[in-house]
Amino acid sequence: MFEFKTSIHAIADTQLYLYYIVLFIAYLVFLRNVKMNLLSILIFTLYNQGFLLLIDAQGRISKVLFAALVVSILFRSGNLKRGKRMNPILFSFLGFSALFYVNYLLSYVPLLWGVYQHYKYFVPVFLFWALISADFIERDLQYYIGLIVKLTWFQIAFSVVKLIIIGLRENITGSIGDSGGSIGISYAILPAILFWVAHNNTLRGKNWWFMFLVLLIPGASNKRAIWFLYPPLVYLMATHNITKQTLRKIAVTTLVFPLLVYVGFRLNPSLNPDRKLWGSFDLQYTIDYSLSYSGVSEEKLEGPYAQGRWGATMTIINNILRDPVSRDNMIGTPRNRTGSLEVEEFDYGAHGLVTGSMISGLGMLLLESGWPATLLLIIVFVGMIRFVPEHRIRFMFYALLAWNLILYSGTFMRGPTHSLLFVMTIVFTAKYLSLQQVNMDAKERLQIQAG
């Protein structure tokens, strides 16, 4: 049960169907009060793609549903916002899209395949435009944030069911997906931020249960990155509001931070020298493993070819700096129908990379689309984050985007299942904080009038 298996290990059909039957029954028994509007259906679909993947393993049904729901939400939004903050997002996205399709034209690939691959970029942008233009009242925001938190509680329970029926393995993340566990990281940290925002940017008492238990989602998939990313994120959240209880909060958080790191490293077989669940704690081993895995250890850097997400991306950037105006660096490597790099068709060695090496989201974007399009897409997502009114929370989103893009697979920008939830988290946070400020200003005015 607790022998870790990766996403390449097949799951027995009996285990798989038993698992989803249990999940379906849990929904029937416990799920209540879901509004059947377009945005609710989109959220529910994001959290339950696993059921659709039983029917269509390629995920085509999910893609069509995402595109149809987002476009419908956009068209029903009414008065779509434009202005000095929205225009740079829209114009940058138009520029990115133009370069994206130019690559297909020059690669002699039918544009229909370009549309099919472009969908993963336009759905988050269209959703952001629709949601940021909507006039949400506080009750609406509480409902949608509450729905995401409620569905996350289900994923926590489903992760326990997974451990019991299927075991510790990378594929299968709750009812969200079955193609690797990275989705569990996004669906842990983003709901945690929304939960924190909905509780007035404070963590106290029983709220901590959600913040800790949400780690079961990536933990059941043996994801390593969560133990490096989540502790500092929780620290930022726990120390956000400075009050007379500051010393107590700092003391508690200072204890929680190393405890999370300690427990996480021991629970993850990849991050402890014993290579097992609850192995011994060895910080130096974890550091050495992480550097080697990322391709920036002394041993890996001495090799003739770069590898690992970090090492490969550094080499790709150096290649661009040496010849920034070449065809490949300007608009990306020639496309094929899949729109992605394939070992059989992409010459890794010619780019100074180990064949089949993992590449970060930034590296993949640079290779696939060239540096101008990559820069434009980054401007799009940075522009979205700028709508968040509080600078400290805005910094949290910038840091998450940078980590996901530079050190991970870039799914916040190039993976619809991740990017749609990322966009919702940005918008709901921005709207909720703005309403809080409006309410606070109204109270101050009333106090002044009463005085």
Secondary structure, DSSP 8 states (H G I E B T S, - for coil): --S-B-TTS---HHHHHHHHHHHHHHHHHH------SHHHHHHHHHTTHHHHHHH-TT-HHHHHHHHHHHHHHHHTT-S---STTTHHHHHHHHHHHHHHHHHHHHTT--HHHHHHHHHHHHHHHHHHHHHHHS---HHHHHHHHHHHHHHHHHHHHHHHHHHHHT-SBSS-BTTTBSS-SHHHHHHHHHHHHHHHHHTTT---TTHHHHHHHTTHHHHTTT-STHHHHHHHHHHHHHTSS--TTHHHHHHHHHHHHHHHHHHHHHH-GGGSTT-STT----HHHHHHHHHHHHT-SHHHHTSSSB-SHHHHHHHHHHHHHH-TTSHHHHH-S---TT-S--TTTS-TGGGTB-TT----HHHHHHHHHHHHHHHHHHHHHHHHHTT---HHHHHHHHHHHHIIIIIS--HHHH-HHHHHHHHHHHHHHHHHHHHHHHHHHHHHHHHHHH-
